[in-house]
Amino acid sequence: MTVEQFDALVKLMRGDSESASNRAARRVLVDGVTQAEAFRETGATRSGVSNAVRRYSEADQLMRGVYGEVKK
């Protein structure tokens, strides 16, 4: 996922881009780090990171399906 795609999803889903969970999800989905590394870096909880990654991944898949884009 690109930075622009992630930022758009956060905006559309009314997420808090400054929250630890969102910052961690960004590290996982955009930068490709592990969830464990992301929660250690950001101070988010394991469950918070997992939930945020799941929510944004599901939203990404939905949007790609709607617009006919294959996941890269």
PyMOL commands that set and color helices and strands:
alter all, ss='L'
color gray80, all
select helices_A, chain A and resi 3-12+20-29+35-42+46-67
alter helices_A, ss='H'
color red, helices_A
deselect
rebuild
show_as cartoon
